[in-house]
Amino acid sequence: MFNSSKIRDAVYARRSQVLVPVAPISASESKNRIILFGTRYKVGDPADVGNLSYTMDRQDFRDIIQSVREGKQLSDFMVVAIHCHVNSFAFQAYSHDNSTPDFLVELAHAAIDNGADVFVGHGVHTLRGIEIYKGKPIFYGLSNFIYQNSPIPEITDPSHPDNSLLDRTHQPDNKEALLTTSRYEGGQLVEVRLYPVDLGIDGTRPVSRNGQPLAASPQQAVRILKLVQDLSKPFGASIEIENGVGVIRVRR
């Protein structure tokens, strides 16, 4: 932050060299935050170097919440969904992050506080955690239900030395997903079930069937569910594994 401040101050020191006035630095600027060339920076914990944090545009946030409140007035059961695949770490491959960005938790809670019955995050190509918030399910990321594969040069180019039918263009964790069901009694959530889905995790399918959702093998199912268990622990969700299915029982 210190070096960023010096760079910013050195730029602003040249304000008098242009004819169009440049707004000065705000006198009320926080000592722990600066804006440098349109990007906002804040002081963080040295142990968290590389972590990404997000602040929602407050007007956008208010508009979204107003839409949720209006939608709930017109419906008996409301699902709020968001296409979100931003990362929590600068060093993580884009849209392949199992962690949940901070703003998404804030938005999900606010949506339920204002009438949503379910909150679903989609768009990210990996699995994220699950939370039961005020008796309502939040699925922060269920990965891809159907994966659209790109053309493979080994097949489309007859001159390619290796004419293999295996898809090598995507990582295995892009090919694992969840289907979920929620059971209600008397209008209250009592159980969530998680069904692991395999889109071609081991890379052995022919291209014609790669990316198609199939029930995961017993071994893959347990592995996927254990991953979701770990991802959901920070949110307090307790997931039991029963015959290859994840089960969350909700106390009424």
C-alpha positions as CSV (number, residue, x, y, z in Angstrom):
1,M,0.0,0.0,0.0
2,F,2.9,2.4,0.8
3,N,4.4,2.0,-2.7
4,S,1.0,2.3,-4.3
5,S,0.4,5.6,-2.4
6,K,3.8,7.0,-3.6
7,I,2.9,6.1,-7.2
8,R,-0.5,7.7,-6.9
9,D,0.8,10.8,-5.2
10,A,3.6,11.2,-7.8
11,V,0.9,11.1,-10.6
12,Y,-1.3,13.6,-8.8
13,A,1.7,15.9,-8.3
14,R,1.5,16.6,-12.1
15,R,-2.1,17.8,-12.1
16,S,-1.1,21.3,-13.0
17,Q,0.4,20.2,-16.3
18,V,-3.0,19.7,-18.0
19,L,-5.6,22.3,-18.8
20,V,-8.7,20.3,-17.8
21,P,-9.0,20.3,-14.0
22,V,-8.2,17.1,-12.2
23,A,-10.1,16.4,-9.0
24,P,-7.9,16.3,-5.9
25,I,-7.6,13.4,-3.5
26,S,-10.5,13.4,-1.1
27,A,-9.6,14.8,2.3
28,S,-11.6,12.1,3.9
29,E,-9.8,9.2,2.2
30,S,-9.2,6.2,4.4
31,K,-5.6,5.6,5.4
32,N,-6.1,2.0,4.6
33,R,-7.5,2.4,1.1
34,I,-6.5,4.1,-2.1
35,I,-7.8,4.3,-5.7
36,L,-5.0,3.9,-8.2
37,F,-5.9,4.3,-11.9
38,G,-9.5,3.3,-11.3
39,T,-8.6,0.2,-9.2
40,R,-9.4,0.2,-5.5
41,Y,-6.8,-1.2,-3.1
42,K,-6.9,-1.8,0.7
43,V,-4.5,-2.9,3.3
44,G,-4.7,-6.6,4.1
45,D,-3.2,-9.2,6.4
46,P,0.3,-10.1,5.2
47,A,-0.7,-13.7,5.5
48,D,-3.5,-13.1,2.9
49,V,-1.3,-11.9,0.1
50,G,-3.0,-12.9,-3.2
51,N,-6.5,-13.0,-1.7
52,L,-9.2,-11.1,-3.6
53,S,-12.0,-9.2,-1.9
54,Y,-15.0,-7.6,-3.6
55,T,-17.3,-4.7,-2.7
56,M,-20.7,-4.6,-4.5
57,D,-21.9,-1.5,-6.1
58,R,-24.4,-0.3,-3.5
59,Q,-27.0,0.9,-6.0
60,D,-26.8,-2.4,-7.9
61,F,-27.2,-4.2,-4.6
62,R,-30.2,-2.2,-3.6
63,D,-31.8,-2.7,-7.0
64,I,-31.3,-6.5,-6.8
65,I,-32.8,-6.7,-3.3
66,Q,-35.7,-4.6,-4.4
67,S,-36.3,-7.1,-7.3
68,V,-36.2,-10.0,-4.8
69,R,-38.7,-8.3,-2.5
70,E,-41.0,-7.5,-5.4
71,G,-40.7,-11.0,-6.8
72,K,-41.5,-12.6,-3.5
73,Q,-44.7,-10.6,-3.4
74,L,-45.8,-12.2,-6.7
75,S,-44.8,-15.8,-5.9
76,D,-45.2,-18.5,-3.3
77,F,-41.7,-19.9,-3.7
78,M,-38.8,-17.9,-5.1
79,V,-35.4,-19.1,-6.3
80,V,-32.7,-16.4,-6.8
81,A,-29.8,-17.4,-9.1
82,I,-26.6,-15.6,-10.0
83,H,-24.0,-16.3,-12.7
84,C,-20.8,-15.9,-10.7
85,H,-17.4,-17.3,-11.4
86,V,-15.0,-14.8,-9.9
87,N,-12.1,-16.1,-7.9
88,S,-11.1,-15.6,-4.3
89,F,-7.4,-15.9,-5.1
90,A,-5.3,-14.1,-7.6
91,F,-3.2,-17.2,-8.3
92,Q,-6.2,-19.5,-9.1
93,A,-7.1,-20.3,-12.7
94,Y,-10.1,-18.1,-13.7
95,S,-13.5,-19.7,-13.0
96,H,-11.9,-22.8,-11.5
97,D,-12.0,-21.7,-7.8
98,N,-13.7,-23.9,-5.2
99,S,-13.7,-21.2,-2.6
100,T,-16.7,-18.8,-2.3
101,P,-16.0,-15.0,-2.9
102,D,-16.9,-12.8,0.1
103,F,-19.5,-10.7,-1.7
104,L,-21.5,-13.8,-2.8
105,V,-22.1,-14.8,0.8
106,E,-23.3,-11.3,1.6
107,L,-25.6,-11.3,-1.4
108,A,-27.0,-14.7,-0.7
109,H,-27.8,-13.9,2.9
110,A,-29.5,-10.6,1.9
111,A,-31.6,-12.3,-0.8
112,I,-32.9,-14.8,1.7
113,D,-33.4,-12.1,4.3
114,N,-35.6,-10.3,1.8
115,G,-37.8,-13.2,0.7
116,A,-35.8,-15.8,-1.4
117,D,-36.5,-19.4,-0.6
118,V,-33.4,-20.8,-2.4
119,F,-30.2,-19.1,-3.6
120,V,-28.2,-20.8,-6.4
121,G,-24.8,-19.7,-7.7
122,H,-23.9,-21.0,-11.2
123,G,-21.4,-20.1,-13.9
124,V,-18.3,-21.4,-12.0
125,H,-16.8,-24.5,-13.5
126,T,-16.1,-26.2,-10.1
127,L,-18.1,-27.1,-7.0
128,R,-18.5,-24.7,-4.0
129,G,-19.9,-25.1,-0.6
130,I,-23.5,-25.4,0.6
131,E,-25.1,-23.5,3.5
132,I,-28.4,-23.7,5.3
133,Y,-29.2,-20.1,6.2
134,K,-32.3,-19.4,8.3
135,G,-33.7,-22.7,7.2
136,K,-33.2,-21.9,3.5
137,P,-30.6,-23.7,1.2
138,I,-27.8,-21.8,-0.4
139,F,-25.8,-23.5,-3.2
140,Y,-22.8,-21.4,-3.8
141,G,-21.7,-23.4,-6.9
142,L,-23.0,-26.6,-8.4
143,S,-20.5,-26.7,-11.3
144,N,-21.6,-27.8,-14.8
145,F,-24.5,-30.0,-15.4
146,I,-23.7,-30.3,-19.1
147,Y,-20.3,-29.5,-20.4
148,Q,-19.9,-28.2,-24.0
149,N,-16.5,-29.4,-25.4
150,S,-14.4,-27.5,-27.9
151,P,-13.3,-29.1,-31.1
152,I,-10.2,-31.3,-30.6
153,P,-7.3,-30.8,-33.0
154,E,-6.4,-34.5,-32.9
155,I,-9.7,-35.3,-34.5
156,T,-10.5,-32.2,-36.7
157,D,-7.0,-32.1,-38.2
158,P,-6.3,-35.4,-40.2
159,S,-2.6,-34.6,-40.4
160,H,-2.3,-34.5,-36.6
161,P,0.1,-37.3,-35.5
162,D,-2.2,-38.4,-32.6
163,N,-5.8,-39.2,-33.6
164,S,-6.9,-40.0,-30.1
165,L,-10.6,-39.7,-29.2
166,L,-9.8,-38.5,-25.6
167,D,-10.6,-35.0,-24.6
168,R,-7.6,-33.3,-23.1
169,T,-8.8,-29.8,-23.2
170,H,-10.3,-29.5,-19.7
171,Q,-9.4,-30.4,-16.1
172,P,-11.2,-33.3,-14.3
173,D,-12.7,-31.0,-11.7
174,N,-14.7,-29.3,-14.5
175,K,-16.4,-32.6,-15.0
176,E,-17.9,-33.1,-11.6
177,A,-21.2,-31.6,-10.5
178,L,-24.2,-32.0,-8.2
179,L,-27.9,-32.5,-8.7
180,T,-29.9,-31.5,-5.6
181,T,-33.4,-32.0,-4.2
182,S,-35.0,-30.3,-1.3
183,R,-37.8,-31.8,0.8
184,Y,-40.3,-29.6,2.7
185,E,-42.8,-30.4,5.4
186,G,-45.4,-27.9,6.3
187,G,-43.6,-25.3,4.3
188,Q,-40.3,-25.8,6.2
189,L,-37.1,-27.3,4.7
190,V,-36.3,-30.6,6.4
191,E,-33.8,-32.3,4.0
192,V,-31.5,-31.6,1.1
193,R,-30.1,-34.5,-0.9
194,L,-27.0,-34.2,-3.1
195,Y,-26.5,-36.5,-6.1
196,P,-22.9,-36.5,-7.6
197,V,-22.7,-36.2,-11.4
198,D,-19.9,-37.4,-13.6
199,L,-19.4,-35.5,-16.9
200,G,-16.3,-37.5,-17.9
201,I,-14.0,-37.1,-15.0
202,D,-11.5,-39.8,-15.9
203,G,-11.1,-38.7,-19.5
204,T,-11.8,-42.1,-21.0
205,R,-15.2,-41.4,-22.7
206,P,-15.5,-40.9,-26.5
207,V,-15.9,-37.3,-27.5
208,S,-19.5,-38.0,-28.5
209,R,-20.4,-38.7,-24.8
210,N,-18.0,-36.4,-23.0
211,G,-19.7,-33.7,-21.1
212,Q,-23.0,-35.6,-20.7
213,P,-24.2,-36.0,-17.2
214,L,-24.2,-39.5,-15.8
215,A,-24.5,-40.8,-12.2
216,A,-21.0,-40.9,-10.7
217,S,-19.4,-44.3,-9.9
218,P,-19.5,-45.2,-6.2
219,Q,-15.8,-44.2,-5.8
220,Q,-16.2,-40.9,-7.6
221,A,-19.4,-40.2,-5.7
222,V,-17.7,-40.5,-2.3
223,R,-14.8,-38.4,-3.5
224,I,-17.1,-35.6,-4.7
225,L,-19.2,-35.6,-1.6
226,K,-16.2,-35.5,0.7
227,L,-15.0,-32.5,-1.2
228,V,-18.4,-30.8,-0.8
229,Q,-18.3,-31.7,2.9
230,D,-15.0,-29.9,3.3
231,L,-16.2,-26.9,1.3
232,S,-19.4,-26.6,3.3
233,K,-17.8,-26.8,6.8
234,P,-17.1,-23.1,7.0
235,F,-20.8,-22.5,6.5
236,G,-21.8,-24.9,9.2
237,A,-23.5,-27.4,6.9
238,S,-23.3,-31.0,8.1
239,I,-23.4,-33.5,5.2
240,E,-23.8,-37.2,5.7
241,I,-22.9,-39.7,3.0
242,E,-25.4,-42.5,2.6
243,N,-25.1,-45.0,-0.3
244,G,-23.3,-42.4,-2.5
245,V,-25.8,-39.6,-1.8
246,G,-25.1,-36.6,0.3
247,V,-27.8,-35.8,2.9
248,I,-28.3,-32.6,4.9
249,R,-31.0,-32.9,7.6
250,V,-32.3,-29.6,8.7
251,R,-33.5,-29.0,12.3
252,R,-36.9,-27.5,12.4
